[in-house]
Amino acid sequence: MADFKTHVTFSSVCGCGFAAAGTAVGFDLTTSLVAGGLCGVSGMLPDVDSDSGVPRREALGFAAAIVPMLMIDRFKQFDLGHDQMILVGAALYFGIRFLAADLIGRWSVHRGMWHSIPAVLIFAGLAFLISGSNDIFVRYYKAAAVGLGSLSHLVLDEVYSVDTRGVLPKFKKSFGTAVKFWGKKPWANFSCYAKLAVVTAAILMEPAVIGRLELRNPELAGKVREVKDRVAQLGDSAGPVGDRVVAGDAPAYKASRDSAFGAVAPATTNAPPVYTAPAGYPVSTGGGFAPNRGDSGGFVPYHQ
């Protein structure tokens, strides 16, 4: 089994490559470095279920420190003041560092479902939700960095589960316990996939994600928005507040979507949605990384 240092070293190497790749395709250098760092520290995440205290303490310690910083844009979206950000950040730190560590220690076992593909998707999904950037591709990039770092941990565990010292390789008992989709305990499987379902639903209800869906599949985006409205209606008290939320959600959502993706003309039965770039946003005449172009596939060549 690979030790803590080996995991962090391997995920950090992956992070360096991931940062270089991000810069090559057009992400800012600072964004690429942050993503590379996230990939490096995410190599510890699956070991939150470790029997020894060091990997869990280090993994959750890094998470407790990084999560509040990643949520600065989210705090601004919630119109939190400076002191409020400090209080919420401190609460998140102590909640992750101590409360989450205690709960995970009590209810998990090493090489359980925290070492699994669904857990990797949960880590990546949480990274997407935490990042509050208006550029959805930056959020995808950071989420992919966390996913890659977590996955590198599982792959390395499987590599170390093969004994190659003899003439023929031998598989240890731990082989197949890291890169897996389900474990031996039904309740652990249910709990893991329930978490994944919640994270997936939260991602689909993000205004930026719905905006992208509208550009690609307006019908699906409408269904997702309808579900979101129903959830909001159930969560609000009856009366003017609930009416205000349901009736006012569409304009608020449209403003949020347009700020991130530009205005989208109403679709008709004979014409697809027409993309209009936001004011001041450079329009590519051929080339670059133009992630917010709704009429492109995402990555298009760019040159000055």
Secondary structure, DSSP 8 states (H G I E B T S, - for coil): ---HHHHHHHHHHHHHHHHHHHHHHT--HHHHHHHHHHHHHHTTGGGGG-SSHHHHHHHHHHHHHHHHHHTHHHHHHTT--HHHHHHHHHHHHHIIIIIIHHHHHHH--TTSTTSSHHHHHHHHHHHHHH---S-HHHHHHHHHHHHHHHHHHHHHHHHTTEE-SSSS-EE-TTTTSSS-S--S-HHHHHHHHHHHHHHHHHHHTSHHHHHHHHHH-HHHHHHHHHHHHHHHHHHS-TTHHHHHHHHHHHHHHHHHHHHHH-EE----SSS---EE--TT----SS-S--TT-TTS-S------
